[in-house]
Structures are given as structure tokens and as C-alpha cells.
Amino acid sequence: MSAGVSDRSNRFLRALRREPVDQTPIWLMRQAGRYLPEYRAVRARAGSFMDLCQNPELACEVTVQPVRRYALDAAILFSDILTVPDAMGLGLHFVDGEGPRFERPIRDQHAIRQLRVPDPAVALRYVVDTVGRVRRELGGLCPLIGFSGSPWTLATYMVEGQGGHDFRHVKGLLFNDPEILDTLLATLTQAVTDYLNAQAEAGAQALMIFDTWGGVLSARDFLRFSRDPMARIIEGLSRRREIPVIVFTKGGGAWLPALADTGAEALGVDWTVSLREARAQVGGRVALQGNLDPQALYAPPARLRAEAEAVLRDFGGGAGHVFNLGHGMLPDIAPEQVTTLVEAVQTASRGLA
Amino acid sequence: MSAGVSDRSNRFLRALRREPVDQTPIWLMRQAGRYLPEYRAVRARAGSFMDLCQNPELACEVTVQPVRRYALDAAILFSDILTVPDAMGLGLHFVDGEGPRFERPIRDQHAIRQLRVPDPAVALRYVVDTVGRVRRELGGLCPLIGFSGSPWTLATYMVEGQGGHDFRHVKGLLFNDPEILDTLLATLTQAVTDYLNAQAEAGAQALMIFDTWGGVLSARDFLRFSRDPMARIIEGLSRRREIPVIVFTKGGGAWLPALADTGAEALGVDWTVSLREARAQVGGRVALQGNLDPQALYAPPARLRAEAEAVLRDFGGGAGHVFNLGHGMLPDIAPEQVTTLVEAVQTASRGLA
């Protein structure tokens, strides 16, 4: 049977294309991270988070760590969603416990018009080098996912100077001068397209666009300011047929048909989404990736297994599901919990396949 | 024609029952608040936020201020969503810029089993007194809305000790000991039912349940831990036929059919929801309340009017819409902006009626 041809080297890519697989592939957002002692050891050697991102040898090492330790079906480049605006000169840095900041946020028309699309071969060379190095290190073990933040998400951080729950400056731009926001988004759309093309050229086998802040927009504004730029990026990918794309709008569960219109092969969904309902809406057009609540990893093993099985049952078996969390791994999860989760997904999904 | 019988005294209540009205009624969440100079003057006299809530004379005054200044179609009791756990002895207070806190959060089985349902005539007497006083002060000008937080939302604050974006303790309870969470929610369901019945008895003409944190749950957990307790409250209201109920789950836009199953007359929706799509899903069963992005009030007047008109067009005219924001008024909005908004809604909706 055709499912027999899938294994760890291609299960994830087949599922993104809604082809049959022997068991549901699994990887975890932020799987390379602080919950792993081997990550903390490398991070301590590297210096800051950005020092680690910009060191291809060490970034490669932490990318590969989780797929060595666990039977995960994909590796994801160790990097940050905000490398593009950093390459534009905004000065990305991280404040402990408070997330990313830009030293030089950008708010006025003049500054927005001055922004230039960075050449990834120069300004983001460290990412391109890391991708190549990871591919050599992985051999055929499992595929590598490249990624970027969405234009709207990048714009949000660039205008606010940080993430958060207010969005006053970027919403102010949206309501007072939507045309200049369009200009900023057009620049970012070109920059992200070039960046993802460079990652694909260097060896990334799937691409993911993280639309972390799309969910703070109204349904109508979301289409113009977040969905449409993502669709233009996908249209601009030079190896469009070969490399599947995943779009993940956090908080976008009510907009799945609009997100499927981007042309992406798969949609990431957070844990507020019913996979059954999502599949009924868009399962004929895209694969679905998700969506266990990351806090379920605090549960005792039996309960964690039951929660993982509930996610699989909610999707309902058959082609087109990539198991993941609904958001990134939390830093204080016990590493053995991930072993429990991976085994639960693999065992239970063989029963459903 | 029947629409001719509606005016400021009953337009809001008619719209909640999906009866024809001459123009779309409007009120604004947190319409009594810091953006109004007359509110700031009273607040300065009262002391802390809780001192103001607990002083029926001053709480009445700030409840009535916005309906004196603007042609709004409803007043909402000036109070907080967390008065019930405060009455249970948890010690509610407010930290400037950081929102509500409980002095004595509650996390263990023993403490949860010790909780008692407060008698609103005693422990929440100040709310009951305020409701009666506001009704006398309003005369027949416009209806008064009473409210509470939902059991899940109250439980979240009670277990965490504060709001936030982590929810580690309450999710820990959910994944480790869901039965004790059910126990806590059952106590809160009875307490909120008694509290809303006391507000109705004192004169509240509509009731709203604010489910501020329902949107952090998975689709499945939402039904058990947030939706079902709200449905039990509505079932337990003693003047069920006379007093319409509005349920508002922030971030619950993907769950509207499940929310309509609570038995509420109306659902509040945040600005991520398309009113057109929401109406197609549940418009035959409930009215819809919302959903302008509160940050649209930062826009220049012409743009603000256009945004308000877009919300009205999105709903599409006819019965069953109450105009509101998708979240509370921000504290630094210029008061004249609210005049612009109210006039825009009233003028444009007469054209659509």
C-alpha cells in the first residue's frame, strides 16, 4: 500500500501534500529551545540569543539537537522571525522575559520610504550558511523547515519597537495613514520573498510563514494588511512547485478559508480551533498542522497521551495532518514529556491511518 | 410601521430580541471610564477604583455620566467583573497599569472546597444598592445593563491571582485535576447566578456575562469549562423570560454556534469577527453586539465614520444588531470622538433600517 513508502525522511512532506503516510508526522514549534539541557549548554557558550542565531556552527547544532533526541519528523531552522528587519538596520535584541525589541523603531513616512530590501546573500548570510550546514548535518534523516515572520507581524514589531498587547502605534498608522502602511508592507513582502527564496536555494525543504500578530486585526483589515502580503510572497517563491508552504496565523481560526486562498499547502492552527471543523471547511484544499495546547505538556503522562489522542481523533485520521503544538514549546517542560508525546502520536496514529 | 415604536428607552432591548428598530442602538463597553473628565473628577474624590465601585452614590454618578453626555441607548452598571470572588474573600485590588490582582489566590483542593457562595444581599450589597439608585436616576431615559464575569474567567483570576498571558496555574489545574476545576466552576456558577438574579431583582433590564478569558481554551475544553457553566447560569435566572442576556467570549469568534446554545439572546463579538459571517451562522437564533476595533477611535473623524459605517454594512441592516466596540474604551480617547461615532452610527443606520 502507498502508505508503506513513508518514513521519517518524507512523512512530513507527504502529509503537507495530503498524500498517505504510515503514521501522523510530528514536529513541535520551538522544539530547539531552553527546555533541552543540550540547548542551554550551547546557548551558554554562544552568548546572547542573537549571537547564537548568527553563529552557523552553533545554530546548526541546536537545530539538529531535537531530531537527534526524539523521533521527530522535521527539523526547523534555529533562528528568529525578526531577522529581516534586523537586516534592514533596526537593531534586534532580546530583553530577558520580555521578548524581542528593536533599538530603532520606525514610525514616520520618511523612514518607511527610506527602507531598502536587504540582499539575503549579504545581510542574512548567516541564515543561508546555517541552512546549508544543517542540510549536510541531517543527511537524509528528516526534512528542514525554513521560515520568516509575515510582513504584518514584522511591521508590527518594527513600528511598536516590541511585541505586546496594545499595538497603538501600528494601529494608529493603519487608521491614520493606511497607504504608508501598504508601502511598508510592500517592502517587507519583497524582503521576505527574497529571504525565503534564499533559504530554499540553500536547501530548506518546506517554508513556514509565522503570522504571530495577524489575529489582532479586524476580519476586513486582516485580508488587506496580512493575508494579501502572504499570498504575494507565496506567488513570488521561485521553486513554488517543489517546496510546500505552511501559513500560521495565531488567532486566525475564524479565517481559514481566507488563509487557504493564499495558495499555501498547509495551515497551522492554534488550539482554539476544532480540527474537525477546520477540516470540514478547508481540508479539501490544504493540510492542517497543529494543535495541542502547549500547556498540556505539564500534565501527567497518561493525561498527556489522552490529550494527544484527542487531537488525532478530532482530525479524524487519513491524509493531511501534521501534529504540532498550537504555539511554541514552553521553556520549563520536562524533556521526557516530549518523548511521551511523540510516542503517543506515533502509536495512536498508526491505529487511525 | 413597527420600527416607529422604538426610541432611546427601548431600542436596545428591542434589538436584543431581534425586533425592528428605527436605528441601530449603540452603547460602548467601558463607556464609563477614564477618557471622560467628569469620571476622572469623581474618581479623584472616591479614592481607589474599588472605593468607587463600593460607593453606590458615586458609582451611580459615573454610570449615568456617559448617557447624559452622549445619545447612547444603554447604561451599564459601573462595577468590575471580579466582584464575586472579592465577596468570597480573595481581596481584589488594582495595580496601576497592570490590572486586577487578588491578595489571596486559591490553588489547592482544600481551599477550593472551602469556598462558599456569597449572599449578594450581604456581601455584594453595594452593587444591589447601586443598581437601584441608577434605575431611579435614569428614570425612563434608557435601560440599565447588569453584569458579571463568567465562571471560567473568575476562576482564571482566582487561581492565577491576576490576569495575563500565561495561565500556567489554572491550566495546570485543568490538565492535572479537572474534577477540582469543575468543583470550583460549580461554586462560581451558583454564585454568579445568585448575583445576576440580585441585579435583576434590583432593576437591571439586561444582563451581560463577560467571558474575557474563554478564548485561551481549546475548542473542546471551552465547552466544558466555560460554555456549559454560562449555559447553567442562564438556565438559573429567575426572570428568564423578561430579561435578555448577552454572552461575550473574547476570542470566541470561531465558536458562535456553541455560544448560541447557551440560550443567550445576544452574543458579543470582537473585531476579528465578520458580522456578515457571524449572522449567517447564528443570526436566526441570537442578536449580535459589536464590533468596532476600539483603536479606530484614534482615527480622524472622517475615517472613524467610515469605519463605523463598514461595521453597519458588514451586519447588513435589519433587526438584531447592537453597535458596540469589540473591546473596552481606551483611556486616552478624546471625548469628542465618541460624539462622532454615535452620530455616525445613528445617521448611517437609519439609512439601512
Interface residues (C-beta under 8 A of the other chain):
Chain A: H165 F167 R168 K171 G172 F175 N176 G215 V216 L217 S218 A219 R220 D221 F222 G251 G253 A254 W255 W271 T272 V273 S274 E277 N291 D293 Q295 A296 Y298 A299 P300 R303 L304 E307 A310 D314 G326
Chain B: H165 F167 R168 K171 G172 F175 N176 G215 V216 L217 S218 A219 R220 D221 F222 G251 G253 A254 W255 W271 T272 V273 S274 E277 N291 D293 Q295 A296 Y298 A299 P300 R303 L304 E307 A310 D314 G326
